Amino acid sequence: MKFYQLKPEARRKLLQDEGIALEQIDDAVLKRLDELSENVIGQLRLPLGIVQNLEVNGQKYLVPMAVEEPSVVAAANHGANIFAKNGGVIAQSKRQGIYGQIVLQVNNSFSLQQLEQKFPELIKLANQKFDSLVRHGGGTKEITAVQKENLLYLKVLVDPAEAMGANKTNSILEFLAAKLENYAGIEQKLFAILSNYPSQLTTAKVKIDPKTIGGIQIAQRIALLGQIGIDDPYRAVTNNKGIMNGADAALLATGNDYRAIEAATAVLASQDGQYRSLSKWTMSDGYLLGELTLPMAIGVVGGSIKARRDVQQSFAILGQKITSKTLAEIIVSVALANNLAALLAISTVGIQAGHMKLQARNIAAALTNDEKEQKQLLKAMINEKNYSESHAKELLKKIREEN
Ligand code: MEV
């Protein structure tokens, strides 16, 4: 039997026989995970943190974040609290659909004009075939085409309703490609697959009174840092990493495909040929204005979302009735909160003060399981403002001698 055909227990045994120590796992959990993925032998767990006070379009949300970096959750909360003092975030996701691509080889008898006349009929056929998507409020919306020599590039816009829509879009594209192969002048299909090109664009905006972030000078410094992020790729990529800290953690917690969003985001950041910051921070009439647009091809159903209890827990935290439009708006707002908190930290005290305090908890937990010792060690590290592991080991030695 091939490895993938084995039961997960048998796969685990093979690894253990090689001398690899595996974590204990509950049989029922292992069985469930095996249904979700491939070659499963265990699980990787991430802490689930909460953004407590995120206000988006007049509504307050608790937002789950799955991430191992404590400062990411702390930053999101810090940013969200500042937003709450400033009337919250105004966000909008238009959910216009996601793109699919069909590329075909054509010969000299092919006429693009003639094929274009067939597009309405093809859309109708696709919507008849995939009528359940239409019943859920989505469907195939538009087909456009560009010919480059003997290659025909078709772009198909699909509204996936409340899902991310990757699987459904791929099925629609393969259905359309099979129909197209019978048209005059079309030699063969090269491929038919969804495109992760930025779509479902979602924008979050905030207007910050400088008084709520320590004054006008700090607000101006943030605007200047924002401009540096637009002008300088070295800063832009770090700024965008801070943005994706928030986005990815919320995407992961809600069972969404963060790889797709990351890939699309890179395109959005380099639209004019230079990689730039995804967010804009400017001063206007004495206020600091922040704005962020991200591609949010996400869903609240589909994929493994309904099958995963951990993800369902996240939806319960958000409020069960959440739509994909609202979720997109929440995720971009969290990302903007992370961005503001990072800019605020680096334009004032620097990032390490907060980071290292939070990181110290991890170091203390790694060095001792005893809660009392952990507390004492953490206190000593903070007092001495030294967060290196070697120093922590020395401190722990002293604590143990004193105890
Ligand atoms: C660290 O995870 C993220 C930051 O570097 C982002 C930034 O510099 O804007 C703090």
Boltz pocket constraint, residues with backbone or C-beta under 6 A from the ligand:
constraints:
  - pocket:
      binder: B
      contacts: [[A, 238], [A, 239], [A, 240], [A, 241], [A, 242], [A, 243], [A, 245], [A, 339], [A, 342], [A, 343], [A, 346], [A, 351]]
      max_distance: 6.0
